[in-house]
């Protein structure tokens, strides 16, 4: 059955690659990539005059993990300047003129209103990177995304290469907001932001104990966003490319990668610093969330999140379901009583879950269907109400500490 899954995924990969090649009709860069190119970095830019020099400078000064200058012929940078009304274009041109050792490609474009959103821009860029790396036979070449208001770390490219070389198909980098930007935030928004970071880190650690992923072990983080997102050429095709959604396109792409059985690494080695601005380019990005927290503070609204009990219950059930799915994949018979216990825990129909277990080719595909069913049936939400984030963090810390102690005692 494992062979059958692999064979099916290869057929899907071949079909997806052919379909993606048919759909890529817009060529952004006409100069062929160097044969030595291993990484194509894409940077969407719209009115980033204040940060663009810092973004490009960080990409120009890259080092390997031993501290030696990274050969600039191992990577290229494609900057798409779309619908700019400030002097971003002039800044980019001046930078390119002063850094002719870089394989830096500037593309200026004015998209119609219906296409002038970050999801479409990032899709154009990632499709272009896919096409360019494919043209030189780089199946494990890396499409690496960042943003025009972000500065990658000096070893960002090397760290992505390291994770891909060691088996990952895709990598999410740790995205940190600038301290100066955080200092300017509304106090309630800043408190909410810092608490959410702690909350999500605790969930990531809890996940590593209750439903561990051998490709993504702790220490790890929880982020898989466009400011630092890398994927191999072959996995980009297998996932069907970046989905054509307005926002959040990066989260939609991550979900597509999970459905495609991608080996995803949330790497602490890959780091990016981004702005904490409250005037964003999308309706669902960090800026929008910061503004929402500011509004909540003014209205004395509590920050509510999923409880520690709900998270623990879901992760334990997911791990049990993963084991059952793996057994089915390898030819074992289903045990209806085991499935009934999990379906009752998650609040979904047992018969429905039995059918889905027999149909899903990847566990990511299966559990996505389960979560949609959980939301639709409403049993889960009725059972586990949201709590204030301070309470959730307290309970998560207690639970994580117990699991840490138990692991050390083994």
Residue pairs with C-beta under 8 A, 6 or more apart in sequence:
1 328
1 329
1 330
1 331
2 329
2 330
5 329
5 361
5 362
8 361
9 238
9 260
9 261
9 361
9 362
12 238
12 260
13 234
13 237
13 238
16 237
16 238
16 239
16 240
16 241
17 134
17 234
17 237
17 238
19 240
20 127
20 130
20 236
20 237
20 240
20 241
21 131
21 134
23 127
23 241
24 127
24 128
24 130
24 131
26 124
26 127
26 128
27 128
27 131
28 78
28 80
28 105
28 107
28 109
28 124
28 125
28 128
29 78
29 105
29 107
29 128
29 132
31 105
32 135
33 40
33 76
33 103
33 132
33 133
33 135
33 136
34 73
34 76
34 103
35 136
36 71
36 73
36 74
37 73
37 74
37 75
37 76
37 103
37 132
37 133
37 136
37 138
37 141
38 74
38 75
38 138
38 141
38 142
38 161
39 74
39 75
39 76
39 141
39 142
39 144
39 157
39 160
39 161
39 230
40 75
40 76
40 78
40 128
40 129
40 132
40 133
40 141
40 142
40 143
40 144
41 59
41 75
41 76
41 77
41 78
41 144
41 145
41 146
41 157
42 77
42 78
42 80
42 122
42 125
42 126
42 128
42 129
42 143
42 144
42 145
42 146
43 55
43 56
43 59
43 77
43 78
43 79
43 80
43 125
43 146
43 147
43 148
44 80
44 82
44 118
44 121
44 122
44 125
44 147
44 148
44 226
45 52
45 79
45 80
45 81
45 82
45 84
45 88
45 92
45 148
46 81
46 82
46 83
46 84
46 88
46 118
46 121
46 148
46 281
47 84
47 85
47 86
47 88
48 55
48 88
48 148
48 149
49 86
49 87
49 88
49 91
51 148
51 149
51 150
51 151
51 275
52 88
52 91
52 92
52 95
52 148
53 91
53 95
54 151
55 146
55 147
55 148
55 149
55 150
55 151
56 77
56 79
56 92
56 95
56 99
56 104
57 95
57 151
58 151
58 152
58 153
58 154
58 156
59 77
59 102
59 146
59 152
59 157
60 72
60 99
60 102
61 154
62 69
62 70
62 72
62 75
62 152
62 154
62 155
62 156
62 157
62 158
63 69
63 70
63 154
63 155
63 158
64 70
64 155
64 158
65 155
65 158
65 159
65 162
70 157
70 158
72 101
72 102
72 103
73 103
74 157
75 103
75 144
75 157
76 103
76 104
76 105
76 132
77 102
77 103
77 104
77 105
78 105
78 107
78 125
78 128
78 129
78 132
79 92
79 104
79 105
79 106
79 107
79 148
80 107
80 109
80 121
80 124
80 125
81 88
81 89
81 92
81 106
81 107
81 108
81 109
82 109
82 110
82 111
82 116
82 121
83 109
83 110
83 111
83 116
84 108
88 148
89 106
89 108
92 106
93 106
95 104
96 102
96 104
96 106
111 120
111 121
117 246
117 247
117 282
118 226
118 246
118 247
118 249
118 281
118 282
118 285
119 242
119 243
119 244
119 245
119 246
119 247
119 249
119 252
120 244
120 246
122 145
122 226
122 242
122 249
122 250
123 241
123 242
123 243
123 244
123 249
125 145
126 143
126 145
126 236
126 241
126 242
127 241
127 242
129 143
130 143
130 233
130 236
130 237
130 241
133 141
133 142
133 143
133 233
134 141
134 233
138 233
139 232
139 233
139 234
140 164
140 232
140 233
140 234
141 232
141 233
142 160
142 161
142 164
142 230
142 231
142 232
142 233
143 230
143 231
143 232
143 233
143 236
144 156
144 157
144 160
144 229
144 230
145 226
145 227
145 228
145 229
145 230
145 250
146 152
146 156
146 226
146 227
146 228
146 272
147 226
147 227
147 274
149 274
149 275
149 277
150 175
150 227
150 228
150 272
150 273
150 274
150 275
151 272
151 273
151 274
152 173
152 228
152 271
152 272
153 159
153 270
153 271
153 272
153 273
155 269
156 173
156 228
156 270
156 271
156 272
159 173
159 267
159 269
159 270
159 271
160 171
160 173
160 230
160 267
160 270
162 269
163 171
163 230
163 265
163 267
163 269
163 270
164 171
164 230
164 232
167 215
167 263
168 215
168 263
168 264
168 265
168 267
169 231
169 232
169 234
169 235
169 257
169 262
169 263
169 264
170 229
170 230
170 231
170 232
170 235
170 257
170 262
170 263
170 264
170 265
171 229
171 230
171 231
171 264
171 265
171 266
171 267
171 270
172 221
172 223
172 224
172 225
172 228
172 229
172 254
172 264
172 265
172 266
172 267
172 270
173 223
173 227
173 228
173 229
173 230
173 267
173 270
173 271
173 272
174 221
174 223
174 228
174 266
174 267
174 268
174 270
174 271
174 272
175 223
175 225
175 227
175 228
175 271
175 272
175 273
175 274
176 271
176 272
176 273
176 274
177 193
177 273
177 274
177 275
177 276
177 286
178 273
178 274
178 275
178 276
181 275
181 276
181 277
182 190
182 193
182 276
184 276
185 193
185 276
185 278
185 290
185 294
186 290
186 293
186 294
186 297
187 297
188 293
188 294
188 296
188 297
188 298
189 290
189 291
189 293
189 294
189 297
192 293
192 296
192 297
192 303
192 389
193 276
193 289
193 290
193 293
195 303
195 389
195 390
195 393
196 303
196 305
196 389
198 393
199 305
199 389
199 392
199 393
199 396
200 222
201 221
201 222
202 393
202 396
202 397
202 400
203 222
203 311
203 396
204 218
204 220
204 221
204 222
204 266
205 218
205 400
206 311
206 312
206 315
206 396
206 399
206 400
206 403
207 213
207 315
208 216
208 217
208 218
208 220
209 218
209 400
209 403
209 407
210 312
210 315
210 316
210 319
210 403
211 315
211 316
211 318
211 319
211 322
215 263
215 264
215 265
216 263
216 264
216 265
216 266
219 268
220 265
220 266
220 267
220 268
221 266
221 267
221 268
222 266
223 266
224 250
224 251
224 254
224 264
224 266
225 248
225 250
225 251
226 249
226 250
227 272
227 274
228 270
228 271
228 272
229 250
229 253
229 254
230 270
231 239
231 257
231 262
235 257
235 260
235 262
236 242
238 260
238 262
239 253
239 256
239 257
239 259
239 260
239 262
240 256
240 260
242 249
242 252
242 253
243 249
243 252
243 253
243 256
245 252
246 282
246 283
247 282
247 283
247 284
247 285
248 282
248 284
248 285
254 264
255 368
257 264
258 264
258 364
258 368
259 362
259 364
259 365
259 368
260 362
260 364
261 361
261 362
261 363
261 364
262 364
274 286
276 286
276 290
277 287
278 287
278 290
278 291
278 294
279 287
280 286
280 287
280 288
281 287
282 288
293 303
295 301
296 302
296 303
302 388
303 388
303 389
304 386
304 387
304 388
304 389
305 386
305 387
305 388
305 389
305 392
306 384
306 386
306 387
306 392
307 384
307 385
307 386
307 387
307 391
307 392
307 395
308 392
308 395
308 396
308 398
308 399
309 384
309 395
310 380
310 383
310 384
311 396
312 399
313 345
313 384
314 346
317 342
317 345
317 346
318 367
320 338
320 341
320 342
321 342
321 366
321 367
321 370
322 363
322 367
324 334
324 335
324 338
324 339
324 342
324 357
325 357
325 360
325 363
325 366
326 363
328 334
328 357
328 358
334 354
334 357
334 358
336 350
336 354
339 350
339 353
339 354
339 357
340 350
342 353
343 349
343 350
343 352
343 353
344 350
346 370
346 374
346 380
347 374
347 377
347 378
347 379
347 380
347 383
348 370
348 373
348 374
348 377
348 379
349 373
349 377
352 373
353 370
356 366
356 369
356 370
357 366
360 366
360 369
374 380
374 381
375 381
